[in-house]
Amino acid sequence: MSRHLIPRRLAFTAAASIGAFCLSVLPAAATATPAQIATSKTNGVTYLKSLQAADGSYAGAGLSNEWAFSALAAAGTAVVDVTPGGDATKNARSVYRTLLSTTSWPSTTPVVTDYERAALNAYAAGIDPSRVSASRNLIGDIYSYWQTSEPGYFGPSANFNGTVFAALALGGAKTQAGAQRIPQALRDSLITRVRANQHNDGGWNYSKAEGDPSQLGATSDIDMTGAAMAALCVSGVPNTDTDIAQAKAFLKSKLVPGSGAFNAMFGVNTDSNGWAVSGLNACGINAQTGDFLTSAGKTPVDFLIAQQFNPGGGFKYLPSDTAPAAYASIDGLRAVAGGGFTSTPPVPTTSGATQWVAQGTLTSGTATKLALTVDDGAGSLKVCSVALTPTGTTTTLGTVLDAATGAATPSGCVTAVTPSSGTGTITTVNGKANSGSNTWKASVDGSAFASASRSKVINAGDTIALRWGA
């Protein structure tokens, strides 16, 4: 299959900026200068703006370029500032938010990667992914694909990239305040699965390798290695970790000395280099020095800049191409700009525009979803999306847990809660009772765990975690 088709098939080319370093300040050993990188960013942004349709869209019928939002944010351009012909009423952020809020999006047969792609790009656009609208919570949508029989996987485990991008989306799309919104127990579960799928050569591939010696012994893919490295790092794994070091060694072994390109599964190309560099960026590893400065004095960033048409700003997919490609231009710019697989949205320059937009309250009578994890303190983590139709602008923890007993995906997240009514302190969940200092505690959007009360107020888009322990 053509490498051009892979981003369309998987709908992935995204970003997590945790730990990303600024490529505008580089040590003397780096070959691409700050001025060259600044020019690349400026021209690259110009090209990505040209991809916007007349109605302001980047995604929808005939278009699938919303990954541009991750690249624009990495390059310092707010998506709300991107407008067709200066028409602010059709700015790219508002149009994308409207699309994500429709009941027909993404399709009648959605897959987990649809929601992961949307969460990463919504975040980069300045749309809180858990509060897109009264009815759309992308974090809740992702939670619904948790594999109860294979904890830690999201979506069918055979499609391993769904789990990698779950880690990127859940770990990279933080709260508006910059905090991790998901509990460490869930991050740890994802880390375990990503580690288990690392091939013997230090890299990863799109398909599942865990438990399959032949797959673990197969040659890894450059693109997926970059994404999996980033998944580990946004989940809290340091770049000094052994598995990250092995991934670096794999990438280094694929460097082409004369150009700084990576010799990828589909040959030398911009997309593969972009994913690899974005993975390094997400882990805070400089792609212009040390292991990635070749004997000929070239780096992966050099290769990317050499692939760019200037002043047009687009990047070609293959070195032999004579015209830019949209996906290559997105992947190339994001990597050169220092982005991982998503980035915190820049402050807009448009008058009156805010850095973030979000649904502020629940809407009575409008069905919504809330993301919930239940950690029994003994290694049994349950993850689900709870369907709820609120009767006011807020709800309560007790109401959410009651709803979870019969309207959670996957089912079984909550089977019983004591007390089953009222406003009191929760003493038992799923048959496990408070015992001495070990009690049920609750956290919302990564806040400190505190005593769990049925009356605890839950707002629109809150990511809820229950945990038993001291």
Secondary structure, DSSP 4 states (H G I P E B T S, - for coil): --GGGHHHHHT------TTPPPTTS--TT-SS-HHHHHHHHHHHHHHHHHT--TTS-SEETTEE-TTHHHHHHHTT--GGG--GGG-GGG-HHHHHHHHHHSTT-S-SS--HHHHHHHHHHHHHHTB-TT-SSSS--HHHHHHTTB-TTSTT-BS-TTSTHHHHHHHHHHHHS--TTS---S-HHHHHHHHHHHHHT--TTS-B-SS--TT-HHHHTSPPBHHHHHHHHHHHHHTT--TTSHHHHHHHHHHHHTB-TTT--B--TT-S-HHHHHHHHHHHHHTT--TTSGGGS-TTS--HHHHHHHTB-TTT--B-SSTT-SS--HHHHHHHHHHHTT--S--PPPPP-STT--S-B---S--TT--EEEEEEEE-SSS-EEEEEEEE--SSS-EEHHHHHHHHTTSEESTTS-S-EES-SSS-B--EETTEEPBTTBEEEEEETTPPPEE-BTT-EE-TT-EEEEEEE-
